[in-house]
Amino acid sequence: MSKKHLQRYVDEFAYRWNVRGDMDYLFADMVRNIAGTGTLSYKTLTK
């Protein structure tokens, strides 16, 4: 691992450690957000 990327690695590890007990909550929140967005047509997507 290079010194250049060390801080990002440490930040990612710290984030995963801090949310280790909240994964069920994060997943449920993501599903709720996806389900509440409605549909996206191909025409709108390709504008």
Beta strands, then each sheet from edge to edge (+ up, - down):
end
